[in-house]
Amino acid sequence: MGLYDEALAELDTISEMSGDDAPTFRAALHAQKGQPEEALEIVSSLDLEDYALRAPSAIAQVYAALGDRDQAFAWLEKSFELREMLMVQIKIWGPPLSALRSDPRYDSLVRRMNFPE
């Protein structure tokens, strides 16, 4: 069993305990595991209008894991516009969002965040 399988098993345990299936984490894990069909199936089952209003960065994480930078940045723009709390961590994001750092849109987003120097 690989690390992604272990992570999915742990997510199953947490989901049972909390009652929250954590679909975006599950989708991102499937994407990182090389199972894009499973990841996209999960995303297609979500109420994306709801996510656009409360947690767009979660959807951005899935698309970043899938390697779809355009969709990832589209969702990060929604997160920026919403002033989602997780955006304050943009400079310390780990995978899969850290893979976006080499894209010029990342630098643009960080500049617009107006962090102190």
C-alpha positions as CSV (number, residue, x, y, z in Angstrom):
1,M,0.0,0.0,0.0
2,G,1.5,3.3,-1.1
3,L,1.4,6.6,0.8
4,Y,-1.6,7.8,-1.2
5,D,-3.4,4.6,-0.3
6,E,-2.5,5.1,3.3
7,A,-3.7,8.7,3.2
8,L,-7.0,7.7,1.6
9,A,-7.4,5.0,4.3
10,E,-6.8,7.7,7.0
11,L,-9.3,10.0,5.3
12,D,-11.8,7.2,5.4
13,T,-11.3,6.8,9.2
14,I,-11.5,10.6,9.7
15,S,-14.6,10.8,7.6
16,E,-16.3,8.0,9.7
17,M,-15.5,9.9,12.9
18,S,-16.5,13.3,11.7
19,G,-19.3,12.6,9.3
20,D,-17.5,14.8,6.7
21,D,-16.3,13.0,3.6
22,A,-13.8,15.7,2.8
23,P,-14.4,15.4,-0.9
24,T,-11.9,17.9,-2.1
25,F,-9.1,16.3,-0.1
26,R,-10.2,12.9,-1.5
27,A,-10.2,14.3,-5.0
28,A,-6.8,15.9,-4.7
29,L,-5.4,12.6,-3.3
30,H,-6.8,10.7,-6.3
31,A,-5.3,13.3,-8.6
32,Q,-1.9,13.1,-7.0
33,K,-2.1,9.3,-7.1
34,G,-2.5,9.4,-10.8
35,Q,-6.2,8.7,-10.9
36,P,-7.6,11.8,-12.6
37,E,-10.9,10.1,-13.6
38,E,-11.7,9.5,-9.9
39,A,-10.7,13.1,-9.0
40,L,-12.9,14.6,-11.7
41,E,-15.8,12.3,-10.8
42,I,-15.7,13.7,-7.2
43,V,-15.5,17.3,-8.4
44,S,-18.4,16.8,-10.8
45,S,-20.5,15.6,-7.9
46,L,-19.9,18.7,-5.9
47,D,-22.1,21.9,-5.7
48,L,-19.4,24.1,-7.3
49,E,-21.6,27.2,-6.8
50,D,-21.5,26.6,-3.1
51,Y,-17.7,26.0,-3.1
52,A,-17.3,29.3,-5.1
53,L,-18.9,31.1,-2.2
54,R,-17.2,29.4,0.7
55,A,-14.0,27.4,-0.2
56,P,-12.8,28.0,-3.8
57,S,-9.2,27.2,-2.8
58,A,-10.3,23.7,-2.1
59,I,-11.3,23.3,-5.7
60,A,-8.1,25.0,-6.8
61,Q,-6.1,22.4,-4.9
62,V,-7.8,19.6,-6.9
63,Y,-7.1,21.3,-10.2
64,A,-3.5,22.0,-9.3
65,A,-3.1,18.3,-8.4
66,L,-4.6,17.4,-11.8
67,G,-2.0,19.7,-13.5
68,D,-4.8,22.0,-14.8
69,R,-3.2,25.4,-14.0
70,D,-5.9,27.4,-15.8
71,Q,-8.7,26.0,-13.7
72,A,-6.5,26.1,-10.5
73,F,-5.9,29.9,-11.1
74,A,-9.5,30.5,-12.0
75,W,-10.5,29.1,-8.6
76,L,-7.7,31.0,-6.8
77,E,-9.0,34.2,-8.3
78,K,-12.4,33.4,-6.8
79,S,-10.6,32.8,-3.5
80,F,-8.9,36.1,-3.8
81,E,-12.1,37.9,-4.6
82,L,-13.8,36.3,-1.7
83,R,-10.9,37.1,0.6
84,E,-10.8,33.5,1.7
85,M,-8.8,33.1,4.9
86,L,-6.5,30.4,3.4
87,M,-5.1,32.9,0.9
88,V,-2.9,34.4,3.6
89,Q,-0.9,31.2,3.5
90,I,-0.2,31.5,-0.3
91,K,3.6,31.9,0.2
92,I,3.8,28.7,2.3
93,W,1.5,26.4,0.4
94,G,2.6,22.8,0.1
95,P,1.8,20.4,-2.7
96,P,-0.2,20.4,-4.9
97,L,-0.6,24.2,-4.8
98,S,3.1,24.8,-4.5
99,A,3.5,23.6,-8.0
100,L,1.9,26.8,-9.2
101,R,4.8,29.0,-8.0
102,S,6.6,28.8,-11.3
103,D,3.6,30.3,-13.1
104,P,3.6,34.1,-13.6
105,R,0.0,34.2,-12.4
106,Y,1.2,33.1,-9.0
107,D,3.5,36.2,-8.7
108,S,0.7,38.4,-9.8
109,L,-1.6,37.0,-7.2
110,V,1.0,37.3,-4.4
111,R,1.6,41.0,-5.4
112,R,-2.1,41.7,-5.3
113,M,-2.2,40.2,-1.8
114,N,-0.2,43.3,-0.6
115,F,1.9,41.4,1.9
116,P,4.3,43.6,3.9
117,E,7.9,43.4,2.7
